[in-house]
C-alpha cells in the first residue's frame, strides 16, 4: 500500500513538474479562429491565451469605442472576460465590468493599461494569476481613476485609486481581503504600483 501511495505521489509530482506554463497574446486571425468575438459585447482590444495546471484559458480585454476620431478612441465602458473552451462552447471563469463615473472634473474615457497587465504564475503554484490594470482620464486629459485587479483562484482582489490635486479627494485603497493573497503576489503588485507611480507621474496614495 505504501509503495502504491509513493508511486502515485511521484506520478503526480512528475505531471505537475512537466505541466508547461505559458502565455502569449493572440493576433486577429487567432481571435477569429477561436471565435472569441462571440463572447464579448464590445470590440476586442487585446486577447491572451495561457495554459497552466487548470488547462487552456483565453482572456479578452474589450472596450466599447464609443467615440472614434483621427486623434483618439474614447471608451465609456470596458469588459475583461476569462473563458475556457468547453466542448465547442465557452465556460466563463470570471468577468470584470466597469464604466465612466460621474465626477468633477468629468471623466471622458476608460481604457486598459496593457503594458501593466500580466498573465503570469506569480506565486509558483502552477496556476496563472492574471493582473488587470485600467484607468480613466478627465476632460482635461488628466488621469482620474486607476484600478489594479489581481485574480487568484478565480477571486478578485482590487486596488482602487483616485488621483486629485487636493488631498481630500485623493484616495488609495486595497480590498479588505487583500492580505489573503500569497506574499509573492502582494510583493509583485506592490512593485507594480511603484512602477506605475514612477512612469505615469501619479501619487497613488491616500489624501
N, C-alpha and C positions, 0 to 999 in steps of 0.2 A: 504493500500500500504506500509506504514511504517512497519507494522507487518511482511509482506511478505519479505521485504528487510532485516529486522533484522533476520528473520528465516534463509534466505539464507546465510547471513553473518555468523551466528552461525554454520550452517551446514558445510560451507567451513572451518571454524576455527577448528571444530571437526575433519574433514577429514585430514586437514593439520597436526594437532597435533597427530593423530593416525597413520599417514604415517610413517612406520618404515624405518629408515635409517641404512643400514648395508652394510658391505663389507667383503669379505673373499677371500683367494687365492683358485684357482682350482687345483685339482690334475690331473694326466694324464688321468685317466678314465673320469673325468668330462669334460676335454677339448675335448676328443673324442666324448662324448655324445652330446655335444653342437656343434660339427662339426666345431670348431674354427680353426682347421688346414687348412681349406679351404680358409680362408680369408688372409692368410699370405704367402709371398714369401719365408720366412725363417723358420727354426725350432723355435718353441715357447720356450722361456727360462722361462717365468713366465706368468701366466694369473690370472686375478681377475674378480670377479663378484660383482657388487654392485647395490643396489636398493635405490631409493630416489623418490622425487616427480615426476621426469621425467619418472620413470619406471625402468626396469631391464636392466643393461648395462654390457657388457663384455669389458675388457681392456686386450689386449695381448701385451707382450713385446717380440720381436723376434730378434735373432742375426744370421748372416749367417754362423757362424762357418767355416770359410774359411780354416783354418789350425788347425787340431786336433792332439795333441800328448798326451803322457802319463802325461806330466807336465802341459801343457797349452792348452786352446782353444782360438785361435786368430780369431777375427772378423774384417772384413773390412767394413761391413755395418750393420745397425740396423734399425728396424721399431717398432713404437708403434702404435697400431690400436685400436680405440674405436668404438664399434658397438652395435646396439640394434637389437634383433631378430624381424623381420618384416614379419609375415605371412609365416614362413618357410624359409625366406631368411635373409639377414643381411642388415641393414641400417647403413652405416658408418657415424659417427658423426664427427670424425677428425682423422688425421694421422700425425705422426712425422717420417721423414726420415733423416738419417744422415750417413756419411761415413768418412773414413780416409782422412785427408788433407795432401797435400804436405807441408812438413815443415822440418826445420833443428833444432834439430835432427828429424829423421824420425819417424812418428807415425806407430806403428805396430799393435795396437788393439784398438777397441772401444767396450764398454760394459755398460750395465745398472747397476747402483748402487742401487739395490733393497732395501737395508737397509735404504735408504734415500727417496725412492719413497713412496707416500701415496695416499690413496683414502678415504678422509675424507670430511665431511662438515665443512669447516674451518670458515665460517662466520655465520653459524646458520640459513641459509635461506631455508633449506630443500633439497638442491642440493649438490651432491658430487663435490669437487673441486680437481681434480687429480693434483698431483705434480710428475713430471717425472725427474729423475736425471741420468745423464750418463757422462762418461768421456773417455779419451783416454790416452794411455801410449806410450812412445817412445821406441826406440831400446835399451835404457839404463835402461828400466824398471822404468822410472820416469813419473809421471802424467803430461800430457801436457795441455789438454783442459778439462774444466768442463762446463756442461750446466744444468741449472735448469729451467724447463719449467712448468709453472703453467697454467692450463686450467680453465677458468672462463667463464661461458655462451658460451662454445664451442669456445672461442677465446684464443689464446696462448699469454702468457706474459713470456718473456725469459730473463734469466741472462746468459751472456756468459763470461767465464773467461779463460785466458791463463796464465799458470804458466811458469816462466822462471827465471833463476838465475840473469839475467841482467834486470835492470829497464826498459830499452827501449822496451823490447819485452814482458813485462808483462802487462796484462790488466784485467779489471773487469767492465763490462758494463750491465746496465739494459735497456730493451727496452724503447723507448720514451713514450709508452703508460702505463708504469709501475704504475704511480700514479692514473690510473683509477681503479685499483684494490681496493676492500674494505680494510680498515685499518687492520682488523683482519687477512686477508690473507697475507698482506705485513709483518705484525709482525711475523706471523708463518714462512714465508720464510726467513726473516732476521735472526731469531733464528736458522733456519736450516743451513744457511750459517756459522754461528758461530760454530755450531756443526761439520760440515764438515771440517772447518778450523782446529779445535782442533784435531779431530780424525784422519784426513789424513795428518796432518802436512803441510797444504797448506797456502799460503799467501792470495789468493783470494782478491787482491787489485790492484789498478792501479799502474803502474811503478813509 
